[in-house]
Amino acid sequence: MTKPTNCPVSDLDPFAPDFLEDPYHDALREAGPVVWLEKYDVCAMARYQQVRAALSDWETFCSSRGVGLTDFATEEPWRTPSIILEADPPLHTKTRGVLMSVLSKPALQPLSDDFKSTADKLVDDLVVKGEIDAVRDLAEAFPLSVFPDTIGLRKDGRENLLPYGDMAFNAFGPRNELFERSFANAQRVVQWITDQCQRQALVPGGIGERIYKIADDGKITEDEAALLVRSLLTAGLDTTIFGIGAVLYCFARFPDQWQVLRENPKLVRGAFEEALRFVSPVQTFMRTTTRAVDVEGVEISEGQKVLLFLASANRDPRQWEDPDRFDIGRRTLGHVGFGHGIHVCVGQMLARLEAQVLLTSLVERVERIELTGEPTWRLNNTLHGVDSLPVKLVA
């Protein structure tokens, strides 16, 4: 593609390890509303106003040509495209409606008591233990204990869930070392996921079975039902784990905010939203222009890949006062941690339920969350999250 006129140029590599560890990019955001990344021949937007506007305008910035570097109009995707994440209306309208019906707040409410019971037992055991890795023992352990059963997955083979998510989100970036490493066992992992998406593999009573019952009503096809179950397995676990890891990291790093939450437990939801803004587990997504478009005087041509920096937008001082401060009392309405527009995260209600239940169990039992070592970050071409968080839970 040709660089747009009036567009600043950057040699920055958004998929380099140092970049992935710190994806908030003041320099990129301040360079201009649109920046040309010459390493990949893509446009970039890192300011809140432009990122949110692009996410809102699916007719100009489409998802159906892929939300990663690969352009589905000219290149072969590594798997059958998602009919929710990598689709636009009218297909997206139909498939999103199906998922919304099984993932709405009222539909998920019956799960709340069981989730809370599971969280209570987990936290009770960990408080006795004292020193833990908050990622492995909490952020991963809790979703892995409730999410597969909620979908209706059988017990065997669940160890493939996290490697598959890592593959899927790395695939939105370049074929770099992260991509190659995550795809090392691709055939086995992909085959297991594919098998679990079939009607006969799903345990009765789960969300997967409910999706197939909607297919029986003729609203979607059997093949579309399988792809929607795959979408849940792709994006329904890793992003939640990274989100819970983000809020635990924030409370370990900013203990004063933990005390604020203990004094006012009603701030649990706000605390999770602020962590999504502050850390931004989904750091980037791409769109492709369907027509020539002018963005703040920069003429972007049709068919141009545009990299949207959600993490940077969530730290834009034009939108947020003192954006580098974690404040659970902040009004976070409008953050793009879950995306925005018609492609806003369809599983956000399930992620919120899991996070709020776990935080509530912790608030009820833990006086302090003390860092006992240096946190490390898990590198991924799309996601940003803590890999290890050594802490002590003080009862």
C-alpha positions, -999 to 999 in steps of 0.1 A, spaced: 0 0 0 10 36 -5 16 59 24 -12 85 27 -2 121 22 1 144 52 8 113 74 37 111 98 59 81 95 72 58 123 97 30 122 82 15 154 74 -22 155 42 -28 174 49 -65 176 84 -62 191 88 -76 226 96 -42 243 65 -27 226 43 -56 236 53 -52 273 44 -15 273 16 -10 247 5 25 257 27 44 233 27 81 242 51 88 213 29 72 187 -2 88 201 14 123 200 28 118 165 -6 124 150 -42 112 147 -30 88 119 6 74 117 21 53 89 40 22 103 65 16 75 76 -18 88 42 -33 79 27 -7 55 -3 0 77 -19 30 91 -21 33 129 -45 52 152 -36 55 189 -57 85 200 -90 78 218 -112 99 195 -100 83 163 -99 47 177 -135 49 190 -147 65 158 -132 38 136 -147 11 159 -180 28 155 -179 29 117 -181 -7 105 -192 4 70 -159 22 65 -136 2 87 -147 -33 82 -139 -65 101 -148 -90 74 -114 -86 57 -98 -98 89 -90 -80 122 -53 -88 119 -25 -82 93 -39 -107 69 -63 -93 43 -90 -119 36 -97 -102 2 -62 -111 -10 -48 -137 14 -59 -171 27 -67 -170 64 -52 -198 86 -87 -211 96 -123 -205 85 -130 -169 95 -150 -162 126 -187 -154 117 -188 -130 147 -154 -113 151 -145 -114 114 -179 -106 99 -200 -75 91 -238 -71 87 -260 -87 77 -242 -120 87 -228 -104 119 -263 -91 129 -277 -126 128 -248 -144 146 -244 -117 172 -281 -119 180 -277 -156 187 -248 -151 210 -265 -122 228 -295 -144 235 -273 -170 254 -248 -145 269 -272 -117 281 -272 -107 318 -305 -124 324 -294 -156 307 -262 -158 328 -278 -148 361 -286 -184 371 -248 -192 371 -241 -166 397 -246 -187 428 -225 -216 415 -197 -192 404 -197 -176 439 -195 -210 456 -166 -220 434 -148 -187 440 -153 -189 478 -138 -223 480 -109 -214 458 -101 -182 478 -105 -200 512 -79 -225 501 -55 -199 488 -58 -177 519 -46 -207 540 -17 -212 515 -7 -175 518 19 -170 491 6 -177 456 10 -169 420 -21 -148 414 -21 -155 377 -19 -193 379 -38 -198 411 -65 -172 406 -68 -155 372 -64 -188 354 -77 -213 380 -111 -197 385 -122 -192 348 -108 -227 340 -130 -241 368 -162 -225 356 -160 -216 319 -156 -251 303 -186 -264 323 -206 -234 313 -201 -240 277 -206 -278 281 -171 -291 273 -162 -326 284 -135 -330 309 -107 -346 289 -85 -324 267 -92 -290 284 -54 -284 285 -58 -274 248 -80 -243 256 -52 -219 266 -28 -229 238 -56 -225 212 -64 -190 225 -27 -181 224 -25 -193 188 -56 -174 177 -46 -140 191 -10 -144 179 -23 -151 144 -36 -115 142 0 -103 141 30 -111 118 45 -146 114 71 -137 141 87 -159 168 56 -156 190 34 -169 162 58 -198 154 61 -208 190 23 -208 196 17 -228 165 42 -256 173 14 -281 182 -12 -265 160 -26 -297 144 -34 -314 177 -48 -283 194 -69 -272 164 -83 -307 159 -94 -309 196 -111 -276 194 -128 -285 162 -141 -317 177 -155 -300 208 -175 -276 186 -196 -304 173 -231 -311 188 -223 -347 198 -193 -336 218 -211 -311 240 -225 -320 274 -262 -313 278 -273 -281 296 -244 -259 285 -244 -228 263 -231 -249 234 -262 -270 234 -284 -239 236 -267 -226 204 -275 -258 186 -311 -256 197 -313 -222 180 -300 -239 149 -328 -265 153 -352 -235 152 -338 -225 118 -322 -192 128 -287 -204 120 -273 -235 102 -256 -264 119 -222 -253 105 -228 -217 119 -236 -232 153 -202 -250 153 -184 -218 144 -202 -198 171 -191 -224 197 -156 -221 184 -158 -183 188 -167 -188 225 -137 -212 229 -114 -187 211 -123 -155 229 -142 -165 260 -113 -176 282 -80 -159 275 -94 -123 275 -112 -131 308 -80 -145 323 -60 -115 312 -88 -92 326 -88 -108 360 -50 -108 360 -51 -71 352 -72 -62 382 -52 -84 405 -20 -68 392 -35 -33 398 -45 -41 434 -11 -56 442 7 -26 428 -17 0 443 -27 -14 477 -44 19 487 -71 11 461 -76 -23 476 -84 -6 509 -108 17 491 -126 -14 477 -127 -31 510 -144 0 525 -169 2 496 -174 -33 480 -200 -18 457 -171 -5 436 -162 -41 425 -176 -36 390 -160 -2 387 -127 -16 398 -128 -42 370 -137 -16 344 -108 6 356 -84 -23 353 -96 -29 317 -89 7 309 -56 9 328 -40 -23 316 -61 -31 284 -58 -68 280 -67 -65 243 -41 -40 231 -47 -39 194 -71 -49 166 -71 -41 129 -97 -30 104 -96 -26 66 -110 4 48 -139 -2 24 -135 32 7 -112 62 7 -117 81 39 -103 114 53 -92 112 90 -82 146 104 -67 156 70 -51 123 62 -65 106 31 -66 68 37 -71 48 5 -96 19 1 -83 -15 11 -58 -1 37 -52 -20 69 -56 2 99 -41 -8 133 -61 5 162 -43 8 195 -70 2 222 -45 2 250 -31 36 240 -66 50 235 -74 40 270 -45 61 283 -51 92 261 -49 123 283 -73 140 258 -100 117 271 -89 107 307 -77 129 335 -44 116 349 -47 85 327 -17 67 341 -33 66 376 -53 35 386 -84 49 404 -114 26 410 -136 56 417 -130 68 381 -159 71 357 -147 47 330 -178 48 308 -166 48 272 -133 29 276 -125 6 247 -111 -23 267 -140 -44 254 -139 -27 220 -168 -5 208 -196 -4 182 -212 -35 168 -182 -56 175 -180 -48 212 -171 -80 231 -202 -102 230 -190 -122 260 -184 -91 282 -213 -100 305 -198 -134 313 -163 -119 318 -178 -93 341 -197 -119 361 -166 -141 366 -144 -111 376 -169 -96 400 -177 -129 417 -140 -136 423 -133 -100 435 -162 -102 459 -148 -134 474 -114 -118 478 -128 -86 494 -147 -107 519 -116 -127 529 -84 -108 522 -71 -77 540 -41 -71 518 -26 -84 486 12 -79 489 36 -83 461 64 -108 469 83 -106 436 84 -89 403 55 -95 380 63 -107 345 43 -101 313 30 -128 288 38 -116 253 12 -120 226 7 -102 193 -27 -90 203 -32 -95 241 -14 -79 270 -14 -96 303 5 -107 334 22 -140 331 33 -144 367 22 -123 398 38 -135 430 17 -122 460 9 -130 496 -28 -130 505 -32 -116 541 -64 -129 557 
